[in-house]
Amino acid sequence: MALKKHLEKQGYHSVKLKKTKTNHFELKAKINGRKGRFIIDTGASNSCVGLEEALLFDLITEASDHKATGAGNAEIDTQISQNNKLSIDGFKLKKVDLVLLDLSHINNALVKQKAKPVNGIIGADVLERGKAIIDYNKKRLYLLR
């Protein structure tokens, strides 16, 4: 039996992924009913959006003492937005907390490699809540409803 059929019988929702020129998987999602483009980062502990996206996604933000870090050594100032709604092609979560940070370094790297900029990152917090399974060969994300 094909993985897709097997997982759908188990209650998983299948989401088609797009592989970017930078070898990231990208998907479209909605935050608070507003559409955006996101990359999947299984190594990111929290889902994030760019600081400049607060208005687009109707986010209520507050200061955060948390400093974000990535592959480099630099610490990045952040803000937080709590209790948001997230939907990914029919998969829905409520009470999603998002970290807001400057994503210009990520988007600059994407644009240099002729990929489109993103509004944010879907991280391990959302993937874990959805009991995510990624089929790299078929470019599919499965999330348990």
N, C-alpha and C positions, 0 to 999 in steps of 0.2 A: 504494500500500500504506500502511496506517495506521502511524504512528510506533511504536505499541506492538508490533504484530506484527513490524515490521522489527527493532526493538531486541531483542525476545525471541529472534528467530532468531540474533542476534549474541551471545546469551548473557547479556543483561541481565535483571535481576529487576525487576519493576514493583511499586512501593509507592504505595498511594493516600495522598494528602496531604489534610489538612483545613486550610482557610484560617480563621484566627482573626479575631475582630473587630478585631484590631490589624493585620491584613493580613500576618501571619506565616504560614508554612506550619508545621504541627505534625504530628508522627507519634509513634507508640508504638514504643519500642525496649526491648531488654533489655541490661542490663549485668550480667555475671556471673550470668545467669539470672534477674535480678530486673527486673520491668517498671517502666517510667517513661514520662513524657510529655516530649517534647523539641520545641523549635523548631529550624528549619533557619536557619542564619546563614552565608551564603556569605562574609561579610566577617570572620567569626571565624576566626583562624588555627588555633585549637585547639578541640577538643570539650571541653565543660565540664560539670560538675555542681555543684550547690550544696554548700557546706561541710557543711550539715546532712544531706546525703544519703549520707555515707560509710557509715553503718551499713546503710541500706536496700540499697545496691548492693554491700555486702561489700567495700569498698575498703580497701586498705592504703595509708596516706598517709604522706608525708614532707614536711618543710619545703621550701620553694622560695624562691630569691632572686628569682624572676621576679615582676614586677609586671604585672598585667593592666590594660589601658586599653581604653576604649570610645569612644563618640561624645563623651563629656565629657572634661574635663581630668584628672579624678581618677585616681590610681593605686590599684589594689586589691591587697591582699595575697592570695597564693595558696598552695595546697599542690599536690602532684602525686601521682598514683597511676599506677603503671606496670603493664604486662602484663595488662590486663583483656581480657575477652571481650565483644564487642558484637554483637548481632544485631538486624537491622531486617527483620522480616517475611520471614525465610528467608535474607536476606543476612547472612553471618557474617564477622567479622574477629577475629583473635587478636592479642595483643600491642598493644593499644590503650592509649596513655597519655592520661590525663585530667587536666585542670586543675580543681582545686576552688577555688571562690571564692564570695563572698557574692552570691547572686542576688536578694536581697530587693528591690533597686531595680527589677529587671526584673519580678519577680512583682507588686510593688505597682502598677507601671504597667499590667500585664495586668489585674489585678483591678479597677482604677479604670475600665477600659474594658469591664468585664463579661466578660473572658476568663478562662479557668482558668489557675492558676499552673502552671509547668513545673518539672520536676526538673533540666533541663539544656538544653544547646545542642549540636546536631550541627554541627560546624564544617568548615572547608575541609580539615583533615587527613583526616577520614573520607570526605568527598565526593571528594577527590582519589584516595584509595586505591581507591575504588569506581568511579572514572571516571564520576562522576555526570553525569546529564543531567536537567534539570528541565523538564517540560512545564507551563508556567504555565497555559495554557488548559485542559488536561485535569486539572490538579492531580495530577500523577504525578511521582514520583522514580524514575529508573532507575539501578540500580547493577549493575555488571558482576561476575558471580560469579567 
